[in-house]
Amino acid sequence: MSDNGSGGRVQPARPGDPSRVGPYRVVGRLGAGGMGTVHAAVASDGTRVAVKVMHPQQAQEPEFRARFKREVELSSRVAGPYLVPLLASDTDADTPWLATVYAPGPTLNERVLAHGPLGGASLHALAAATAQALAAVHSAGVVHRDVKPQNVILTPSGPRVLDFGIAHAADGTSVTRTGVMTGTPGWISPEHYRTGTTGPASDMFAWGALVAYAATGRLPFGTGAPDVVAFRVMSGEPALDGVPESLRRVVENALAKDPGDRPSAAEAAQECGESLASQVTQVVDAHTMPTLAGDMVAAAWDVPVGDDPAWHPPARRSRKRVLGVVVLAAAVVGGLAGGAVALMPAAADSGKHPSQAASPVSRSAGSTHPSASAVRSSTAAKPPQPASDGAATASSWAEARTAQGAGEHDVARALLHDEGTLYQELGDGVSFTPDSVRFHESRREVYFSYRLTASDEDGTMYAETKIAGLMCASLRDVIPRLHPDLPYRKYVMVKEETGRDPQVTWQDDFITNAQCKSAADDGVGQDTGTGQDWQPDDDGLGQAMIPSTDGDEIRVADHAARKIIDRSNGMRGTLGTDQVLGNQEIKVGFDPDNSAMYVWSDYVRWNEEQVDTWAAMAAGEACRALVNQRNTSANWPYHRYAVAEIGGSGYLMIRSGTADSLDECPT
């Protein structure tokens, strides 16, 4: 897993995310991947750290636990000025984790995509520093095996190489499945393709490609279908136009087909250091010329990195304005149900009213939101009866207290999103405070109080519909799944109005209410009528994440991925996406055991409605890809498809179905 966040780096925590991991307090997210989630956290002394936590589902698998433990062991063996040091870990915990120093800044991949190639002294500093990092790795008897731009962070003081998720010891000891190709196409060495073997020279091949990419903005062997890229790597010559002459020779040698013809990391570091020294003399006074390699990297490095405001909680206020409960609903329901969202200012930027910025999410059977008529009934007439002694009242709400203990605080954060963003502006229409969430333990009730500025009945009904659906789905996901020891069964909404007594507007049992099923429980997004004997799951997705060596699978997956990526980028206005999406965000693979194709997204900035829109499109493309291939090859074994999106504690299966005919594929 090497997704370390994008843009501002730290994203808001998702409902269900832990408040603490070991001795560290979680303040947000840095990214998520196939094996786990990386949280932004702080130590008791204020030190910023990155905490990688394995997905709970995979923590139950001995193979994944062994691989994670191996990552910790290897990370603890290596140290160097351009690596990210391991601080602490617990591989025996129910959910294993490790903590490293937080490296601020974008990845090399993000920097090149946003601003173009590096040049001048900064490029030479990158080459020298990353070579030094690999020299330290190799001297410790470790092979990284995943050197690529996504695993290089550009910090204010220089580059940092990170992620030992698929590293192994140079003696050959590793924890991977026999015959599985590890690594990323375009960064895999010729010998790895031919024989499956890797060593320090394989890292140096990837290093040569990395420096070429930094210098030109292009992969030296191009892009396209993985098998096409593999052919170029094994047989073609790299495209190095744009690599400066001072680095051209060492990069060419690093990309040699024969591992024995490549320089070692130490040799490359020495050669790049000499080139860097020449660059530094052009930018600093000769009398202050640094002599140490680290000093030269610092002197030459000129890649600005802005401070990340997510590390700084906003100042406390007694009450906040909110942008509309619609966006809040998308954030919490999306996070809990797996829809990838953050509290984004899309509606505020557009100048739209919340009701224009997002509409009620239309799902298949088992909507997460109570019906509008139900809310109208609850506010104008008798509210639904709770499951315990008597209906909740303003008096019982006054008796309730604020959160106590880790479990209740997790519940409160799920409803208010996160303690670090409680006071974040969300817009007009609805307001609440940190004390809005209260608990009445003896009555087994969770209360949420709010104020509305909407004066018309439709506006009030719309907002209260969203709050009710949000509360029910959020509590149903958090309490039974994460804190089953908590006694609460009911949720109660309380409207506060100036000059009037508080009014209970909604109450119900979030466990038994069939209309309150979470997306994870009710099969939301399933294409009904197809594939009823099969349900996509994490095991199948895990199989799909293993790189294939079958030519037909690679070709079909590559074609489908390119279609989905192209259409996703064509829908950026609808999806509210500023970033150009690519193979790092959207991937396709196969689960041979269940004859299924999986499409999954690691993009984390869509709200629930946008996830639904994207998943419907991706499901249609996956279905058509399978039907077209079966029409070409009668022996094609795959006839099922599933679409997944990264969520709060792993991937959520959004859509699935059987590819029977083109006419039956989603449009």
C-alpha positions in Angstrom: 0.0 0.0 0.0 1.6 3.2 -1.1 -1.3 5.7 -1.3 -0.1 8.5 0.9 -2.8 11.1 0.2 -2.9 13.8 -2.4 -3.2 17.5 -2.7 -3.2 18.8 0.9 -2.1 15.3 2.0 -4.2 15.1 5.2 -7.8 14.3 4.5 -10.6 14.3 7.1 -11.0 11.2 9.1 -13.9 8.9 8.2 -16.7 7.8 10.5 -15.5 4.6 12.0 -11.8 5.5 11.9 -10.1 5.0 15.2 -9.5 7.9 17.5 -6.2 6.5 18.7 -3.8 3.9 17.5 -1.4 2.8 20.1 0.0 6.0 21.7 -1.0 8.2 18.8 -4.1 10.4 18.4 -5.6 10.2 14.9 -6.3 13.6 13.3 -7.1 12.5 9.7 -6.2 10.3 6.8 -3.3 10.2 4.5 -4.5 7.5 2.2 -5.7 3.9 1.8 -4.8 0.9 -0.3 -5.4 -2.8 -0.7 -3.8 -3.8 2.6 -4.8 -1.0 4.9 -5.3 2.7 5.8 -2.7 5.3 6.6 -3.8 7.7 9.3 -2.3 11.1 10.1 -1.7 11.2 13.9 0.2 13.0 16.6 2.3 11.7 19.5 1.9 13.1 23.0 4.8 15.5 22.4 3.1 16.8 19.2 5.3 14.9 16.8 3.5 14.2 13.5 3.4 10.6 12.5 1.9 8.4 9.8 0.2 5.3 11.2 -0.5 2.4 8.8 -3.3 0.1 10.0 -4.1 -3.2 8.3 -7.7 -3.6 7.1 -9.6 -5.6 9.8 -10.7 -8.2 7.3 -7.1 -8.9 6.2 -6.0 -9.0 9.8 -7.8 -12.3 10.1 -5.7 -13.8 7.3 -2.3 -15.4 8.4 -0.7 -14.6 5.1 -1.5 -10.9 5.3 -0.4 -10.7 8.9 2.9 -12.4 8.0 3.4 -10.0 5.1 2.7 -7.0 7.4 5.0 -8.3 10.1 7.7 -8.8 7.4 7.3 -5.1 6.4 7.9 -4.0 9.9 10.9 -6.2 10.3 12.5 -4.9 7.1 11.6 -1.3 7.8 13.3 -1.6 11.2 16.5 -2.9 9.5 17.1 0.1 7.3 18.0 3.7 8.2 19.3 6.6 6.1 18.9 10.3 5.6 16.4 9.9 2.7 14.3 7.1 4.2 11.2 7.4 6.5 12.2 5.9 9.8 10.0 3.4 11.7 8.9 4.7 15.1 6.8 2.0 16.6 4.6 -1.0 15.7 2.4 -3.7 17.1 2.2 -6.7 14.7 0.4 -8.8 17.3 -2.5 -6.5 17.9 -6.0 -7.6 16.7 -5.5 -5.1 13.9 -1.7 -4.7 13.3 -0.2 -1.3 12.8 3.1 0.5 12.3 4.0 4.2 12.8 6.6 6.2 10.8 7.7 9.8 10.9 5.3 11.9 8.8 6.9 13.1 5.6 5.2 16.3 4.5 4.8 17.1 0.8 3.5 15.6 -2.4 4.7 12.4 -4.0 6.9 12.7 -7.0 4.0 11.5 -9.1 1.7 14.2 -7.8 4.4 16.9 -8.3 5.1 15.9 -11.9 1.4 15.7 -12.8 0.6 19.1 -11.2 3.7 21.1 -12.2 5.7 19.1 -14.8 9.2 17.6 -14.7 11.9 18.6 -12.2 14.9 20.3 -13.6 18.3 21.8 -12.7 19.8 21.3 -9.3 16.5 19.8 -7.8 16.5 17.0 -10.4 20.1 16.2 -9.6 19.3 16.3 -5.8 16.5 13.9 -6.4 18.7 11.5 -8.3 21.5 11.6 -5.7 19.2 11.4 -2.7 17.1 8.4 -3.9 20.3 6.6 -4.9 21.6 7.1 -1.4 18.4 5.9 0.1 18.6 2.7 -2.0 22.3 2.3 -1.1 21.2 2.3 2.6 18.4 -0.2 1.9 20.7 -2.6 0.0 23.5 -2.3 2.6 21.0 -3.6 5.2 20.4 -6.7 3.0 16.9 -5.6 1.8 15.5 -5.2 -1.7 12.7 -2.6 -1.9 10.9 -4.0 -5.0 8.5 -1.1 -5.4 10.5 1.9 -6.4 8.2 4.3 -8.2 7.1 7.9 -8.1 4.2 7.2 -5.8 6.7 6.0 -3.2 8.9 9.1 -3.2 7.7 12.0 -1.1 9.1 15.4 -1.9 9.6 17.0 1.6 10.9 20.5 2.2 14.4 19.2 3.0 14.6 16.7 0.2 13.2 13.4 -1.2 12.2 10.5 1.0 11.8 6.9 -0.2 9.0 5.0 1.6 6.8 1.9 1.7 8.4 -1.5 2.3 5.0 -3.3 1.8 6.4 -5.8 -0.8 10.1 -5.5 0.1 12.1 -8.7 0.9 15.4 -9.7 2.2 18.3 -9.9 -0.3 18.7 -13.6 0.8 15.4 -14.3 -0.9 13.3 -14.6 2.2 9.8 -13.1 1.4 6.2 -13.6 2.1 4.3 -13.7 -1.2 2.3 -16.2 -3.1 4.2 -18.5 -5.3 4.1 -17.4 -8.9 2.6 -14.0 -8.1 4.2 -11.0 -10.0 4.8 -8.1 -7.5 5.5 -4.6 -8.5 4.0 -2.0 -10.9 4.1 -2.2 -14.7 6.6 0.3 -16.0 8.8 -0.1 -12.9 9.4 -3.9 -13.1 12.9 -5.0 -14.3 13.4 -7.3 -17.3 14.7 -10.2 -15.1 11.6 -9.9 -12.9 9.4 -10.4 -16.0 11.5 -13.2 -17.4 12.3 -15.3 -14.2 10.4 -13.7 -11.4 13.7 -12.9 -9.6 14.5 -9.6 -8.0 17.6 -8.2 -6.3 19.3 -4.9 -5.7 19.9 -4.5 -9.5 16.1 -4.7 -10.0 15.7 -1.7 -7.7 18.3 0.1 -9.7 16.4 -0.5 -12.9 13.4 1.1 -11.3 15.6 3.9 -10.0 16.7 4.7 -13.6 13.1 4.8 -14.7 12.3 7.0 -11.8 14.9 9.6 -12.6 13.9 9.5 -16.3 10.3 10.1 -15.3 11.3 13.0 -13.0 13.3 14.6 -15.8 10.8 14.2 -18.6 7.4 13.5 -17.1 7.2 10.3 -19.1 7.7 6.7 -18.4 10.8 5.6 -20.3 9.1 2.5 -21.7 5.7 4.2 -22.2 2.3 3.3 -21.0 -0.5 1.0 -22.2 -1.5 -2.6 -21.6 0.8 -4.3 -19.0 1.9 -6.9 -21.5 2.8 -4.3 -24.1 4.9 -2.4 -21.5 6.5 -5.7 -20.4 7.6 -6.4 -24.0 9.1 -2.9 -24.3 11.0 -3.4 -21.0 12.4 -6.7 -22.1 13.1 -5.8 -25.8 12.9 -2.1 -26.4 15.1 0.9 -25.7 14.1 3.5 -23.2 13.0 7.0 -24.4 15.4 9.3 -22.6 15.0 12.5 -24.6 14.9 15.3 -22.0 17.2 13.6 -19.5 20.1 16.1 -19.0 23.5 14.9 -20.3 24.9 15.1 -16.8 22.6 12.3 -15.7 22.1 10.5 -19.1 24.9 8.0 -18.7 24.0 6.8 -15.2 20.3 6.5 -16.1 21.1 4.6 -19.3 23.3 2.2 -17.4 20.7 1.7 -14.7 18.2 0.7 -17.4 20.5 -1.9 -19.0 18.7 -5.2 -19.8 21.4 -7.3 -18.0 21.4 -6.8 -14.2 25.2 -7.1 -14.2 25.6 -4.1 -16.4 23.8 -1.8 -14.0 25.6 0.3 -11.4 25.0 -0.4 -7.7 23.1 2.1 -5.7 26.3 3.3 -4.0 28.0 3.8 -7.4 25.0 5.7 -8.7 24.9 7.8 -5.6 28.6 8.7 -6.1 28.1 9.6 -9.7 25.0 11.6 -9.1 26.7 13.3 -6.1 29.5 14.5 -8.4 26.9 15.9 -10.9 25.0 17.5 -8.0 28.2 19.2 -6.8 28.6 20.8 -10.2 25.0 22.0 -10.0 25.4 23.4 -6.5 28.5 25.5 -7.5 26.2 27.3 -9.9 23.7 28.3 -7.2 25.8 28.9 -4.0 28.8 31.0 -3.2 32.1 29.1 -3.6 33.1 30.1 -0.1 30.0 28.5 1.4 30.1 25.4 -0.8 28.7 22.4 1.2 30.9 19.4 1.3 28.7 16.7 2.7 26.3 14.9 0.3 23.3 15.7 2.6 24.3 19.4 2.7 24.5 19.5 -1.1 21.0 18.0 -1.5 19.6 20.6 1.0 21.4 23.4 -0.8 20.1 22.3 -4.2 16.6 21.4 -3.3 14.0 23.9 -4.4 10.6 22.1 -4.4 8.2 24.3 -2.3 5.8 22.4 0.0 3.1 24.4 1.6 2.0 23.8 5.2 -0.9 21.5 5.7 -3.7 23.3 7.5 -5.3 20.0 8.4 -2.8 19.6 11.2 -4.1 22.8 12.8 -7.6 22.4 14.3 -9.6 25.6 13.9 -10.2 27.8 16.9 -13.1 26.9 19.0 -16.4 28.7 18.6 -19.6 28.4 20.6 -21.6 27.6 17.5 -20.9 26.9 13.9 -22.7 27.5 10.6 -23.1 24.5 8.4 -23.2 24.3 4.7 -26.2 22.1 4.7 -26.9 18.8 6.2 -26.9 17.3 2.7 -23.1 17.5 2.5 -22.8 16.2 6.1 -25.1 13.3 5.2 -22.9 12.5 2.2 -19.8 12.7 4.3 -20.9 10.4 7.1 -23.0 8.0 5.2 -20.4 7.9 2.5 -17.6 7.2 4.9 -19.5 4.5 6.9 -21.0 2.8 3.9 -17.7 2.9 2.1 -18.6 5.8 -0.3 -15.4 7.7 -0.6 -16.0 11.3 0.5 -14.5 14.1 2.4 -16.0 17.3 3.7 -15.4 19.2 0.5 -16.4 22.8 -0.2 -18.0 22.0 -3.5 -21.4 23.5 -2.7 -19.8 26.5 -1.1 -17.6 27.1 -4.1 -20.6 26.8 -6.5 -22.6 29.3 -4.6 -25.6 26.9 -4.6 -28.0 26.3 -1.8 -27.4 22.9 -0.1 -30.5 21.5 -1.8 -29.0 22.4 -5.2 -25.6 21.0 -4.3 -26.8 17.5 -3.6 -30.1 15.7 -3.9 -31.4 12.8 -1.9 -29.4 9.7 -2.9 -31.4 7.3 -4.9 -30.6 3.7 -4.1 -32.2 0.4 -4.8 -34.2 -1.5 -2.3 -33.5 -0.5 1.3 -32.7 3.2 1.0 -30.5 4.6 3.8 -32.9 7.5 4.3 -36.4 7.4 5.7 -39.0 8.5 3.3 -40.1 12.1 3.1 -43.7 11.1 4.1 -42.3 9.4 7.1 -40.6 12.6 8.3 -43.7 14.7 7.5 -45.7 12.3 9.7 -43.2 12.4 12.5 -43.0 16.2 12.6 -46.6 17.0 12.1 -48.2 14.1 14.0 -47.1 11.4 16.4 -43.5 10.3 16.0 -42.6 6.6 15.7 -42.5 4.9 19.0 -39.2 3.9 20.4 -38.4 0.4 21.5 -38.1 1.0 25.3 -39.9 2.6 28.1 -42.0 5.4 26.7 -41.3 8.0 23.9 -38.4 10.3 24.2 -39.2 13.9 25.2 -37.5 17.2 25.7 -37.2 16.2 29.4 -35.3 13.0 28.6 -33.1 15.0 26.2 -32.3 17.4 29.0 -31.3 14.5 31.2 -28.9 13.1 28.5 -25.2 13.8 28.7 -22.3 14.3 26.3 -20.0 11.5 25.2 -18.0 9.6 27.8 -15.4 6.9 26.9 -13.8 6.0 23.6 -16.8 4.2 22.2 -19.2 7.1 22.7 -16.7 9.6 21.4 -16.4 7.5 18.2 -20.1 7.6 17.8 -20.2 11.4 18.3 -17.4 11.8 15.8 -19.3 9.7 13.3 -22.3 12.1 13.6 -20.3 15.3 13.7 -17.6 13.8 11.4 -14.4 14.3 13.3 -13.2 16.2 16.4 -10.6 18.0 14.3 -13.3 19.3 11.9 -16.2 19.9 14.2 -16.0 23.6 13.6 -15.3 23.4 9.9 -17.8 25.5 7.9 -20.3 23.5 6.0 -22.8 26.2 4.9 -26.2 27.7 5.7 -29.5 26.1 6.7 -28.6 23.9 9.7 -26.4 24.5 12.7 -25.3 22.4 15.6 -22.5 22.3 18.2 -20.2 19.7 19.6 -22.7 19.2 22.4 -25.4 18.3 19.9 -24.8 14.6 20.4 -25.9 13.3 23.7 -26.3 9.9 25.3 -29.0 8.6 27.7 -27.6 5.3 28.8 -30.6 4.0 30.9 -33.0 4.8 28.0 -30.5 3.4 25.4 -30.9 6.5 23.3 -28.6 8.7 21.3 -29.8 12.3 20.8 -28.9 14.8 18.1 -30.0 18.4 18.5 -30.0 21.0 15.7 -31.4 24.4 14.6 -32.9 25.1 11.2 -33.0 28.4 9.4 -35.4 27.1 6.7 -38.8 28.6 7.1 -40.8 26.7 4.5 -42.2 23.3 5.1 -40.4 21.7 2.1 -37.0 23.0 3.3 -37.6 21.8 6.8 -38.8 18.4 5.7 -35.9 18.0 3.3 -33.3 18.9 6.0 -34.9 16.7 8.6 -35.2 13.8 6.2 -31.4 14.0 5.7 -30.7 14.2 9.4 -32.9 11.2 10.2 -31.4 9.1 7.5 -27.9 10.1 8.4 -28.4 9.3 12.1 -30.0 6.0 11.5 -27.5 4.7 9.0 -24.5 6.1 10.8 -25.4 4.6 14.2 -26.4 1.3 12.6 -22.9 1.1 11.0 -20.8 2.3 14.0 -22.4 0.8 17.1 -23.1 -2.9 16.1 -20.0 -3.2 14.0 -17.3 -1.2 16.0 -18.7 -0.9 19.5 -21.2 -3.7 20.1 -20.7 -3.3 23.9 -22.5 0.0 23.9 -26.1 -0.3 25.1 -27.8 2.1 22.6 -30.6 1.1 20.3 -32.5 4.3 19.5 -31.8 7.6 17.9 -33.7 10.8 18.7 -33.7 14.1 16.8 -34.4 17.3 18.8 -35.1 20.6 17.1 -34.2 23.8 19.1 -35.8 27.1 18.3 -35.3 30.5 19.9 -38.2 31.3 22.2 -39.7 27.8 22.0 -39.3 24.6 23.9 -37.1 21.9 22.3 -39.2 19.5 20.1 -38.6 15.8 19.5 -39.0 15.5 15.7 -38.0 11.9 15.1 -37.2 8.8 17.1 -36.8 5.1 16.1 -34.8 1.9 16.7 -31.8 2.0 14.4 -31.2 -1.8 14.8 -34.7 -3.0 13.8 -35.7 -0.2 11.4 -35.7 -1.9 8.0 -35.5 1.5 6.2 -32.3 2.3 8.0 -30.2 -0.5 6.6 -26.7 0.6 5.8 -25.3 0.2 2.4 -23.1 -2.6 3.6 -26.1 -4.5 5.0 -28.7 -4.2 2.3 -26.7 -4.9 -0.8 -27.1 -1.4 -2.0 -26.2 -1.0 -5.7 -26.7 -4.7 -6.5 -28.0 -5.2 -10.0 -31.1 -7.2 -9.1 -32.0 -10.2 -11.1 -28.5 -11.3 -11.9 -25.8 -13.3 -10.1 -28.1 -14.1 -7.1 -25.9 -17.1 -6.2 -22.8 -14.9 -5.9 -21.9 -11.8 -3.9 -18.6 -9.9 -4.3 -16.5 -9.8 -1.2 -13.1 -8.8 0.1 -11.6 -12.2 -0.7 -12.5 -11.9 -4.3 -11.3 -8.3 -4.5 -8.0 -9.5 -2.9 -7.6 -12.0 -5.7 -8.3 -9.4 -8.3 -5.6 -7.2 -6.8 -2.9 -9.9 -7.5 -1.3 -8.9 -10.9 -2.3 -11.4 -13.6 0.2 -13.1 -16.0 -2.6 -14.2 -18.5 -2.4 -12.3 -21.7 -6.2 -12.2 -22.3 -6.9 -11.0 -18.8 -4.3 -8.3 -19.1 -5.6 -7.1 -22.4 -9.3 -7.1 -21.3 -8.5 -5.4 -18.0 -6.3 -2.8 -19.6 -9.0 -2.0 -22.2 -11.7 -1.8 -19.6 -9.6 0.3 -17.3 -8.8 2.8 -20.1 -12.5 3.1 -21.0 -13.5 3.6 -17.4 -10.7 6.2 -16.8 -11.5 8.1 -20.0 -15.2 8.2 -19.1 -14.5 9.1 -15.5 -12.4 12.1 -16.7 -15.1 13.0 -19.2 -17.6 13.1 -16.3 -15.4 15.3 -14.1 -18.1 18.0 -14.0 -20.8 15.6 -12.9 -18.4 13.9 -10.5 -17.0 17.1 -9.1 -13.5 15.9 -9.8 -10.7 18.5 -10.3 -8.0 15.8 -10.5 -7.3 13.9 -13.8 -7.8 10.3 -12.8 -5.6 7.5 -13.9 -4.3 4.0 -13.2 -3.4 5.0 -9.6 -7.0 5.7 -8.8 -9.0 3.2 -10.9 -8.0 -0.4 -11.4 -9.3 -3.6 -12.9 -8.5 -7.2 -12.1 -9.9 -10.7 -12.0 -11.0 -13.3 -9.4 -10.6 -16.6 -11.1 -12.2 -18.6 -8.4 -15.6 -16.8 -8.9 -15.2 -16.0 -12.6 -15.5 -12.3 -11.7 -14.0 -9.1 -12.9 -13.5 -6.4 -10.3 -13.3 -2.6 -10.9 -12.2 -0.6 -7.9 -11.5 3.0 -7.1 -9.1 4.5 -4.6 -10.2 8.0 -5.2 -11.4 9.5 -1.9 -13.1 12.8 -2.7 -16.5 11.7 -4.1 -19.7 12.0 -2.1 -22.2 9.1 -2.1 -24.2 10.3 -5.0 -21.1 10.8 -7.1 -19.9 7.3 -6.1 -23.2 5.9 -7.3 -23.0 7.7 -10.6 -19.4 6.6 -11.2 -20.2 3.0 -10.2 -23.1 2.7 -12.6 -20.9 3.8 -15.4 -18.0 1.5 -14.4 -20.5 -1.4 -14.0 -21.7 -0.9 -17.6 -18.2 -0.8 -19.0 -17.2 -3.9 -17.1 -20.2 -5.8 -18.3 -19.7 -4.8 -21.9 -16.0 -5.8 -21.7 -16.9 -9.2 -20.5 -19.7 -9.8 -23.1 -17.5 -8.6 -25.9 -14.6 -10.9 -24.9 -17.0 -13.9 -24.6 -18.3 -13.1 -28.0 -14.7 -13.3 -29.3 -13.6 -16.3 -27.3 -16.1 -19.0 -26.3 -13.7 -20.3 -23.6 -13.6 -16.9 -21.8 -14.3 -17.9 -18.2 -15.4 -14.6 -16.7 -19.1 -13.7 -16.6 -19.5 -11.7 -13.4 -18.5 -8.2 -12.5 -18.3 -6.0 -9.3 -17.5 -2.4 -8.7 -15.9 -1.3 -5.4 -14.9 1.9 -3.7 -12.5 2.6 -0.9 -14.4 3.3 2.4 -13.8 3.9 6.1 -12.6 0.4 6.9 -11.9 -1.2 3.5 -13.7 -1.5 0.2 -17.4 -1.3 -0.2 -19.1 -3.3 -3.0 -21.3 -0.8 -4.8 -22.5 -2.7 -7.8 -22.4 -6.2 -9.1 -24.0 -8.4 -11.7 -23.8 -11.0 -14.4 -22.7 -10.1 -18.0 -25.3 -12.0 -20.0 -25.7 -9.7 -23.0 -25.0 -6.2 -24.1 -28.7 -5.3 -23.9 -28.7 -6.2 -20.2 -25.6 -4.2 -19.3 -26.1 -1.1 -17.2 -26.0 2.1 -19.3 
